[in-house]
Each structure stands twice: as C-alpha cells, then as structure tokens.
Amino acid sequence: MSLSKQLLILVSALFMLIFGVNLALSINNSKTYLENESLNHAQDTATSLGLSISPYMKSPRDPIIQAMVSAVFDMGYYQQIRLLDAGGSELISLNNTRRAAGVPDWFIALLPISPAVAQSEISSGWTISGTIYVSVNPAYAYSALYQQAKTSLSYSLAALIVSILTLTLLLRLTLASLKSMGHQAKRIAEGHFEKLEKLPWTSDVKELALTMNSMSQKIQDTIQSLRDKLEISAEKLLRDPLTGLYTKSLLDSDITHLLGLHTPAFLLLIKVDSLPELIKEQGSDTIDRLLQEFAGLIRRPAEAADASRIKAYRLYGGEFALLIETDDVEKIKTVCEALSRDMLELGRQFDKADLAHIGACQINPLESADSIKIAAQEAYEQASLIGPNSYHINLAGQHIARDIAAWKSLVFECVDSSNYTVAYTNPILAPNSGRIIMEEAISQAHDRQGQPIAIGPFISIAEKYAKIIDFDKGVILKVLDYIQQSGIEHALAVNVSSRSIKNAEFMAWLEALTKQNRAATRQLVFGFSAYAVGKDVNAHVSFFYSLHQWGGRVMIKRFEPQSLPPSINKQLKPDFIRLARDIGNGIGKSPQKLEFVTTVLEMSKLLGISVLAENILADEDHQALHKIGIMGVSR
C-alpha cells in the first residue's frame, strides 16, 4: 500500500473517530437539554393550569374545568393530563398516544427519552382541593433530536469529503517529490545517476531530496573514476609496454572473432631473424631501440588505413604480426613490398642487410585460429628461403567453395534430424563453500557415422545460412529437459547466437517458452561473447531487456577490454560477467591484470553484476581471485 493511501486512511480514521465522539456528545447534550426543557415545560403547564382552575374547584364537576383542561391539552404537546380531587379520585384524564412522525424505531430504541411528568396542587383558600398531573409527549423531543442528528451528520460528512479531497491534493503535492525520489533511487540502481531538478517545498523532504542528489552525484563520480581507472588498466593489458603494439592474446581473440563473422582477412607474421645475433653484439638499449623502430614500421600500414581494418601486434621478442581485413591480394602484396623496403633500410642502420622476413596467409573460415597461425609460420619459412627481407603469401585453396557447400549440407541434415548432444562441463564453484554456481551447456554435433563434427565451423556455417535459429531452439529444449529430469538447482549457461535474438519468430517462441517454464527458465543463463555484443550493442540491449522482463538471466562471457568497453555494461545490465581465460590466468603474478579485475569487480558491485572466472589453472591465481572477492571460479 502506498504512503499516500496509508496517510489518507489514517487521517480519515482519526477524523471519523473525532466526528463520532463529537456527534455522540452533541446528541447526548441535546437529549439532556430537551429532557430538561420538557420537564420545565410540564411544570410550568401544571402550575399555570392549576392556578387557572383553582377558583372553580369548589365545584369539581363544573364544566368550565373540563373546558380549560381540554383547551390546554389540545395544544398537542402533552401525553397525559390528569386532575384528581382532594380525596384522590380522578376527575379528568386526557391521554395522547401520538408517536414521533418520521423518526425510526432504532433511533428511539437507541436514545430512550422518558416522558417529563410534573404536578401541581390546587388550593381553594387555605385548603387543598385537588392535584393536577401533566406529562409532556416525548415525540416532539424525538423529532427535534432526530432532525438535529441528521443535520449534524450531513455537515460532518460534507466536512469529511471536503477534508479528504483537500488532504488528497496536499498529499499528492507533498508526496510527489517522494515518488520522484523513489524513481530516482530505482534509476540509480539501474546505473542512471539522475538528479531532482525540481526540489520539494517541504523542508524535511527537501533535505532528503538534496541528500539523494548528493548520493547520486557521488556514486556517479565513483563509477566514472572506476571507468577511467579501468580504461587505463585495460590499455596496459592490451599494449606491449616497449613498442605500444597490441599483445599476442589480442591477436588470438581477433582471429577467432573474424572466423565467426566470416570476415575476409590476411595474417602477416613478421620475424626479426637477426635479433639473436644483435643481442650478442649490441647492448639492451640498442635492442630496445631496434624493436621500437621496427614496431614503427609495422605500425605504418595501420596508421595509413582505417585502424579498425588493420591491427599491428608484438607477439614476443622479435616476432610481430599484422591482421588486415581484406580479400584483396594486391593490397597485401603492396603492404608486404613496402614493409620489405622499410626493413632493408632499417637493417642497414644496424649493419644487418637481412633483418626480417614476412609470411602472409589468407584466413580460411573453415580453419581454426591455430591452423591459421601455422599456415602463416609456413609462409614465413618460405619467405626466409627466398631472399633478404622477402615475403611469401599463402592463399586459401580453390576447394573452399566446395567445402562450404558440403558443410552446408552436413549442417542442415544434422540440425533437421537433431543429431547433436549437449554436455555439461566447466562447473563454476563458489570460492568459499565449493558449491556449484553454474555449469556450461556445450553442444556437440555428429555426422551420420556418429563421429563428432568440429563445432567451430559447424556454428559458423549454421549462422551464415540462418540454420542457427533452429539449432539454438533445439539446444535450449534439451537443456530444459535436463533441468526438469535431473532436478539440479544451479544455473546452466546456454550459448545463443546473435542472429537468433534478432529473429522475431525466435523471440516469440522464447517468450512463450519462458512463460510456460518460469521455474526452469530461471536456471537458464543465456551467454554471449563480449565481442559479439560489442558488434551489435543495440540488438543485445533489446534482448537483455526483454529477457529480464520474462524473468530470465544473461551473461557476457570472454569479457576482455579489447572486445567490449566496460562502460557498455551500464547500458546492457547483464546478470553475470565471465572473464576471458587470459585475464584470469596469470593474475597472481600480474599487477596489471589484478588491477583490471579488481576495478571490474568494484564497478560491477555498484551495478549489481556478478563476476566469474573460467579455467583458472594455477592455485596462485585461484587464491588471488578468491582474495579480491570474485563470485565463482572454474578450474
């Protein structure tokens, strides 16, 4: 019940209590007054009538006495008039049984009024000649009392209605600011740090509003400070400290993402062959300068083109890489030739004519990231046989189109026949209790002979030809059946394609499913990679919002600074964040990683997001994550 209703009921109840007491006192006082007035009236009538008939009491049967008594009685205010002689014999007895018109019986029973009776002795000279008794009819008192009660009740009800209307208006004006502050608090909990521009006029409520504004500003400043700190620590993780190029972990992630999106690209592996000799001949300062100048050569293609299309990396030592999003072989040749000339010139400065070689390979969407790097290594080895500072390019074979067609047929047959299974692995445990918080549902497809199919190309082809929607439906249903049959209580993470959540038919199906299985779907946690979310934030914001309305939960997995800016989490509001493996592993020995994860935890707590880590190998890393308060870790 709202505060305004509670106050309204309380004030109305107090008003009714006061009104009831006042009405009861008023009616009781009126009743007492009318009884006293009736008694006085009866006494006055008895006295005056006795004086009027006393001269005629020498002859008690005188008709004048009857006429005078009847005249007074006929006025109608009396219930009974009796005249007795000196011996007590009744001379006259007049009675009126008239009842109060329009007065209900319950009112008469509730407020009984006894008839007022008065007497007066009649004297003739010095002797008592008789006694007269006068009783006033209470019907008139009842009528007057009932009319007064109705009038008092009418005015009181009118006053109550006016008071309630006035109170309602005042409460709305007064409590409108409290409602605004409630909305403000809700928005703060959602990560929107709004302020009340229009302050209430009530001093106490105004002070509360100012406190809310101050709190909102402080939380906003805190989160902004954490974001700035997060960006700084993320930049340290992404960049090689000596050359400023991206790190090897980012290269692996970028290749995986390109494979998932079928983005045409080339990987260029560049190695400084002369580095071991230079290390023996030159000092560390010279080697650092060489690597920095070499990194400048690698950076030139990225600076000359769209930075989002070309990235430069330092893997380790004198090994570098370029990832170029293009299918134009001539462009790759141009880049390689320019790098070859620049490397020749740089080598002369350090008295090394044969400084480095370049191996380039075209990314095949049906291969893995490891096989692509092996192909680049093979191209590099070919380049080292060609000549000083030379390059070699390995192109994808012409059989790719035929392989994709075969893959398409295999994927369609597998999905249509539900020839796939779901395994539950990678349990995430609470550090303190060891309780299972979440497991991941991993799907595995099989061919006609029952042999497992590489899931990477399978998902890639299914997404390309929109078969992923049926596949996601089937996996979700299998997971729900497992929950219901096994009776587990922990959460299960299910991977869903970004293409599925943008499909209206899939969304309608999922909504109906969640409404039919509310208890079970609460245990489902729909997982999306940070890279996929970052590619289409709006679609995922819409899905996250809809799923939360249906009672579901979502997780952003493989969270790393290069894939998804941390500030986007404010807009997405996931239930869980699962850190990328490279972030969690090695955290015990890396102050940069520890600083990054600690900042993520601090900001996530303010936004109500739980942080998880996966595949943590070393006990030292597990203890470091436990110490900073992470929710769950898998080993």
N, C-alpha and C positions, 0 to 999 in steps of 0.2 A: 504494500500500500504506500502511495506517495506521501511525502511530508505534508503537502498542502491538504490532502484528504484527512490525514490524521489531525492536523490542526483544526480543520473545519469541523470534524466530528467532535473534537474535544471542546471547542468553543460553543458549538451548538448544544452539546450535552450540558455544559455549565449554564448556558442561557436557559435551557429548559428546566434545569433544577431551580434556578433563581426564580424563573417565571412561575413554576409550580408552587414554590413556597409562598411567593407574594400573592398569587391568586388564592391559595388556601387561606392565608391570613386575611386577605381582603374580604373574602366571602364570609369567613367566620366573624370578622368585625361587623360586617353589615348585618349578619344574622343576630348578633348580640344587640346591635342598635335597634333593629326592628322589633325584637322581643321587648326591649325596654320601652320603646315608643308605644307598642301595643298595650303594655301594662299601664303606662301613664294615661293613654287614651281611655282605657277601660275604667280606670279610677276616676278620671275627670267626668266621664259619662255617668258613672254610678253616682258621683257626688252631686252633679248638676241635676240629674233626673230625680234623685231623692229630695232635693230642695224644692223642685218644681211640684212634686205630687204631695209634699208633706201637708199642705192646707186641706187636702181632700181626703186624708187618711182617717178623718173622724168617721167617714162613711166608706169603708173599704170597697163596697160594691158600686161605688159611684162610677158611672160610665166615662166620666172625664179622665179618671186614672187610666183606664184601658186605652182611651184615645191618645193620651200623652205618651204612654209607654210604646204603643204601636207606631206612633209617629217617629219616635227616636229609632226604634228597631228597623223600620222600613228604609232607613238610610243605607242599610246593607252591609255595614262594616262589622256586624255583630253575629256571633254564632248562637248566643243564647242570652235572653234577659228573663230573670225570674224575680217575682215580687212575693214576699212572704209577709204574713201579718205578725203581730207580736207573739202569737202563740205558736208560730212556725208553720201555719197552714199556708199552702200555696194559693195565692190569689191570681197571679198571672204567670204564664210560662210560654215564652215565644222562642222558637228554635229555627235556625237556618243551617242546612246541611250542604250548602253550596261549596263545590271544590274549585281549586285554582285552575282556571282555563289555560291550556297550552303549556302547563308545567308537567313534565314526565314523572311517572311514578318513581323511577330510580333516583331522581333529584330529591323528591320528597323523602324517600327512604334514607337517602344519604345525609340529608340535613333536616332532621325532625325538629319542628317548632311546636312547642306546647302552647295551647290557647292561653292567652292572658286573661285572668279572672280577677275581678275587683268587686268589692261590696261596700255598701254604704247603709248605715242605719238611718231610718226615717223617724223623726221625733215630732210629736204634736204637743207643743208646750214643753212641759218638763218630763214627759213620758215617751218611751219608745213605742211607736205604733207599728213598726214593720222594718223589714230589711230587703234591700234590692241587690241582686247579683247581676253583673254584666261580664260576659265573656266575648272577647274580640275574635272574629273569624280569622285564622292564620292563612287563609287562601290568598288574601291580599299581600301578606308578607312574603309568601312563596312567589307570587307573581313578580313583585318588586325585586326580590333576591335573584330570581332566575334571569330577569332582564339584565340586571347588573352583571351577573356572571357571564352572560353571553357577550355583553359589551366589552367587559374586561378581556375575555378570551379573544375576541375579534381584534381588539387593539394590540394585544400581546402577540398574536400570530402575525399580524401585519408588521409589528416591530421586529419579530423573528425573521421574517422573509427579507425585510429591508436590511437587517443586520447581516444575514447570511450573504446576501448579494454584495453588500459593501465589503464584508470580510473576504469573500472570494476574490473580489477585484484587488483588494490590498494584498492578499496572499500571492496572487499571480504576479503583481508588480514586485513584491518583495522576494518571492522565491524564484522568479525568472532568472535572476542572477545566479542562484544556487544551481538551477538547471543548466545554465551556461557553463558553470564551473564543473558540473558533472560531465558535460560533453567535452570540456577542455581536458579533464583528467583521463577520459577514455581515449581522446586523441593523443595525449601524451603517452599512454600505454601502447598505442599503435605506432608510436615513433614520429608523430607530428606535434611539434612543440609550439603550439599556438598560444596567443595571449588574448586576454579580455580587454578589448579597447574601450568598451562602454562599462565603466565601473558603477556598481550599485550605490544608491544614496544612503542606505542603512549603514551606520558606522561599523558595526561588527562584521557585517557581510562584506563591506568594502575592504576591511582589513584582511579578511580571508581571501578575497579576490586578489589583492596585492601580493599576498603570500604565494598564491597559486602561480601568478605571473612570474614571481621571482624564482620559484622552483622550476617552472618550465624553462626559463632562461638558463638556469644553472645546469639543468640536465642537457639542454641543447649545447651549451658550451662544453660540457664534459664529453658528449658524444663527438662533437666536432674536433675536440682535442685528440680523442682516441682515433678518429679517422685520419687526422693529419699524421699522428704517430704511426698508424697502420700503413699509410702510403709510404712513409719514409722507410719503415722496416721491410715492406714488400719490395720496394725498389732495391734494397740491399740484397734481398734474396734473388731477384731477377737478374741483377747485373754482376758481371765479373768485376771485382774491385780494381784490378790492374788496368784492364782495357776498356771497361764500360760497356762491353758487348753482353748480349743475353747469355744465360748459362745453358749447360747441357740438358738439365731437367726440363727447361722450357722447350728445347728442340724436340725432345721425345713427345711432349704433350701436344705441340703444334702439328707434328706429323700425324699423330693419332686423330686429331680433330679434322685435318684435311682429308684423311681416308674416310672418315664418317660422312663428310659432306660431299665426297666425290669431286673435290676441287682439283683441277689440273695444276700440277706444280713440278718443280725440279729441286733436287737436293744437291748442293755443291759441297763436297768435302775437300778442304784445303789444309795441307800439312806443310809446316816449315821443316824440310828434311835436314837442313844444316844446323838445326838447333843443338843437337848433342855436341857437334864439333865446336860451335860457338861458345857453348857453356864451358868447355875445357879451355878455350883460348881467351875468352873475354870475362870481365867481371859481371857481377849481378846487375849493376846499374846499366851496363851496355845491353845486357839481355832484356832487361825490362824496357829499355828504350826501343829496342828492336821490336818487341812484341806490341808495344803501344803504336809504333809507326805502322806495323803490319796490320794491326786492328784498324788503323785509319784507312788503309787500302780496302779492307773488307767492308768498311762502313760506307764507302763512296757510292756503290750501287744503290744501297738503301736510301741514302740521302738524296740521290738524284731521281728517285722514283717515289711512288706512293709508299709511305712507311708501313702501311698495313699489308702491302703486297710483297715486300722483300724484308727479311729479317736476317741480321748477322749474329753469329754465336761464337763464343770461345768455349770449346769442349774441355780441354785441359792441355797444359804445356803449350806446344806449338801447333795444336790442332784446332782448326776453325771450320765454320760451316756457314753456308748461305741457303736460305729456304725461299724460293722465288715462286710465287703463284702465277703461273702462265703455262700455256701449252705451245708457245712459240719457240721452236728450236733455234731459229735465227737469233732471237733475243738472247738466249742462253749462250750461244756462240760469241755474240758481241760482248757480253759480260765477261766470259772466260778470256777472250783475247785482250780486253782492257786490263784485267787482273794480271794476266801473264806479262804484259809490258810493264806494268807498275812493279811487279815482283822482280823483274830483271833489273830495273833501275834501283830499287831498294837494295837488292843483293850486291850491286856494285859499291854502294856506300859502305857495306860491311865486308867487302872483298870476298863475296860469295856469289859467283856467277849463276850457280844452280841453287837457288834459295828454296823454292817450294814447287809443289805440283797440285793440280786440281782434278778431282774426279767428280763427274756430274752424272746423275741418273734421274730418269723420269719416274715419277711416283705412279705406281700401278695400284688402283683402288682395290684390287683383289689380293694384295700382299699385306704383310704385317709391317709394322714400323721397324722391327729388327731386320727383316729381309731387305727392306729398302736401304738401310744403313750398310748392310753387307754389300749390296749392289753398288753403292757409292764407293765403298772401300775397294771393290774390284776395279771400278773405273779409275780410281786414284792409282792403283798399282799399274794399270795400263798406261796412264799418263807418265808415270815415272820411267817407263821404258821408251817413251817417245823422244824425250829430249829435255833440256833445261827449262824449267818454269813452264812446262807444257800442260795441256789439259786433255781429257778424254770424256766423251759423253756417251752413256749407255741409254738407249731409247727403249721404251716398252715394246714388246714384241707385237707383231700384227695379229697374233692369236687372241688378243684381249677381247675383241668384239664377239668372237665365237665363244669364249669362256663366259662372258657375261650372259649370252643367250642361254647357255647350258645352266648357269647359275639361276637365271630367272625361272626356267622350267623346274629346276630342283626345289627352289623356294616355294613356288606356287603349289607344287604337289605336296610338299611337307606341311604347309600351313593348312591346306584344304583337308588333309587326312589327319590332322592333329598328331603328326608323327614327331612329337617333341615331348620332353620331360622337363620337370622343374626340380632342382636340388636346392637344399637349404644349407648354406655354408656361411663362413666368416662371422661367427657369433661375436657380437659386441657385448662386453661384460662391464658391469659397474665396478670401478676400481676397489671400492671398499668391501662390498658384500660378495662379489663374484657372480651376482645374479645376471642372467641373460636379459639384456635390454632389447636387442634387435638381432635378427638374422637376415641375410640377404637371399632372395629368391633368384637363383641363377638358372636360366633356361638353356637347354641343350637339344639341338635338332639332330635328326638321324636320317640317313638315306634308306633306300629300300632294303638294303642288306643289313640295316641296323647299325651301321658304322656312324660314329659321330661326325658332324659337319662343323667345320671351322665357323664359330659363331660370329666373328667379326665381319667377314664377307657376307654371311647369311643375313645379318641385320642390315648391312649396307644396301644389299640388293633389295631386301624387303621394303626398306624406306624409299628407295628410288622408284619402285613400282607400286607404292601405296598398299602393299600387302601387309605392311607392318601393323595396320589397324586391326585386322583380323587376328594377327599373331598376338598383339597386346591383349585383346579380349580373351583369347584362349588361355594365356598365361595367368591373367587375373582370376579367371574362373577356377583354374587348377589350384591357385593359392588359397582362394576362399574355401574350396572343398577340403584342403589340407587343414586349415584352421578349424573348421567345424568337426572334422573327423578325429583330429589328434587332440583337441582340447587345449592347445597351447594358450598361454596368456601374454607372451611377449610380442613385440611388433615384428612384422616381416616387411622388408624393403623390396618393392617391386619396381623394376625399371620400365619406364614408359617413354615412348618416342615423342619427340616434339611435334612430329607430323600428326600423331593421333589426337593430341589435345587441341589441334586446330581444326579437327573434323567435327562438324555439327552432329552427325549421326553417332559418332563415338561418345560425344559429350552427353547426348540424350540417353544413350544406353547406360553410361556410367552413373548418371543421376538416378535413373530408375533402379539400378543395382544397389547403390548406396542406401536408398530409402527402404529397399526390401531386406537388406542385411546390415542394419545400423551397427549392431554389436560387433560383427565380424569385420566390417569395413573400417571400424575404428582402429583395428590392429594393422591395417594396411598402411604402409608409408610409401607414397609414390616418389620414386627417385629420379632426379635429372642431373646430368653433369653440369658443372658450373660453366663450361664452355658453351654447351647447348643453350643454357639460359641466357648467357650473355649475348648470343647471336640474335635472339628474338625475345627481348625482355617483356614487351607488351603482351605477347601471347601467353607467356608463363605467369605474368601478373594476373591476367584474367582467369587462368586455370586455377592458380593458387586460391584466389578469392572464391571462385565457385566451389572448389573442393572444401574449403573451410566452412562455407555455408551448409554443405551437406554433412558436415561432421568428420571429414577426412583429414589426413595429415600429409605433409610433403617434406622432402629432404633434398638439399642441394649437395651432391657428392663431388668428390675430387675437387674440393674447394682450394683454389690457389690464387695468388694475387694476379697472375697474368691472364686468368680466364674470366674472372668475374670481379669487377670493382667492389670492394666491401660495402661501399655506400649504397649499392643497389639493394642490399638486404633489407634496408628500411622500407623500400617500396614493395618488395616481394613478400616479406614476412613468412619465411619458411619455419617449420617446426624444428627441423634439425639441419645442422651443417656437418658434413663429414669431410675432414681434412684430407688432402691428397697424400699419398704414401710418402712422397719425397719430403713433405713438410714435417710429418711426424717422425720419420726415421732420421736419426742423427741429431735430434733436438737436444739430447743430453750434452752434446759437445759443441753445439752451435748457438752462440748467444743471439745471432740474428733470427734464427728460427724460433727460439724461445721467446724473444721479444715480440715477434709477429703473432704467435699463437696466444700469448698472454693478452695481447691487445685485442685479438679477435674474441677471446673469452670475456673480457671486460665489456666490450661493446655488445656482445650477444646477450649477456645477462640483462643489460638495460633494455634490450629489445625483446626479451622473452624467448630467446632461441637457444636450443641445446646443441652443444658442440661435441662431436665424436671424432675418433681417430681409428684408422684401419691398418691392419698388417704391420703392427709395431714389432720389430724383431728383437731388439736389444732390451735387456732388463733395465739398463740405464735410461733409455728413452721412455720406457713404460713408467718408471718411477718419476721422471721429470714431468710427464703429463699428469700423473696422479697428484703430484705436489701442487701444480697450478690449478687443480680443480676441474679437470675435464670430466664430462658426464660418463663416457664409456669408451673402452678401447678394445680392439680385436688384436689377437696375436697371430 
